[in-house]
């Protein structure tokens, strides 16, 4: 039995020496196998004997590797049959699995996958971990779709007709599978910083898409623990994704109310959150799956109906948090008009980003209409805060009984108008409106209300005795001049870009 075991081991180890790897009898395309580079000609004979060809990076996984020639498989089957009949089941299975594990280890190494502990993964810099995730995604696809099915086929052929097949397959693949799953688990229980969402989604989607392969490859009783572990870690990755969104919520809540953005421009938190959500919505289907089991209506946004998807509820809640945060930041501005400009800038950016993305589909037309109405209200508030005093000055009192009194009153009004108008224009020329259309709308609305009132006021001045003759001496701005100054409003450049 010991001699048979040695022979069995030797055949497994050396069986591929004189065998040019090909596909099994199938119509599948031939894989591209790697070889040593030209500068490896001095590799020792021992190392050359241990070389195991492994498939290069591939995109078509519908292939099977026959790692041993048919004649060798027949010999191994005969030896295994005799050892099992003599009661040496474990020895036979151990000899086989030890050799094939080396093949898988070599394969993983050539795929660029390192043996990393969970602590090793957590100590990595994020950029390094991103690279390792890419390697892991390629490796687990090759493992579940090519290597493990090939190992299952080899086990079934060598141990055809007796029990060690399932046990041997489990012993061959267990270590490699645990290595792959441990890496995914390390990602799942690692940092939940918002910027990690997209790579965690990659790991989640990869594992999800391979669950049928886990079920197929590990369907027997010996492999049930591996199958269950894969399912558990996949669910844990879903929890990690939900946790990342919770961390995004906390980031918005914690964003400090510091110095005001110059000119009432676009706040960095608005740009960050909206672009983040837009990018996240590219994985909308996956996120809907992740949030399916975590519907939580504690958030209570009145525009979200109970029929909304759990992801829609999550997105609406984040938008509500962002809006509340911005409203708190707007209070920094002492000028109520500038407060309205700040909310207009940020509100306009939010609505724009929602409209042209999956985010708009999630939040719905009612949400968009509601927030577009808020923009109009900010617009009204701005005009009322900035220009109501100026328009009030231009109102003409026709009840004056004395021509000289009327003349004096109009001169005082004109002086006040010039002062107020110049002060507003000087101040608001440094304010920011990042959106061209919104800027034009604001200027147009100001001009539309101020120009007719000023034209009427000037016309009245010119009809007053003892004043009309000298009106040009007192009138600093023509109607065209007023409109020219209005066109210079909101020229500031500190509001940031989209």
Secondary structure by P-SEA (a helix, b strand, c coil): caaaaaaaaaaaacccccccccccccccccccccccccccccccaaaaaabbbbbccccccccccccccaaaaaaaaaaaaaaaaacaaaaaaaaaaaaaaaaaaaaaaaaccccccaaaaaaccaaaaaaaaaaaaaaaaaaaccaaaaaaaaaaaaaccccaaaaaaaaacaaaaaaaaaaaaaaaaccccccaaaaaaaaaaaaaaaaaaaaaaaccccaaaaaaaaaaaaaaaaaaaaaaaaaaaaaaaacccccccccccccaaaaaaaaaaaaaaaaaaaaaaaaccccccccccccccccccaaaaaaaaaaaaaaaaaaaaacccccaaaaaaaaaaaaaaaaaaaaaccccccccaaaaaaaaaaaaaaaaaaaaaccaaaaaaaccccccccaaaaaaaaaaaaaaaaaaaaaaaaaacccccccaaaaaaaaaaaaaacaaaaaaaaaaaaacccccccccccccccaaaaaaaaaacccccccccc
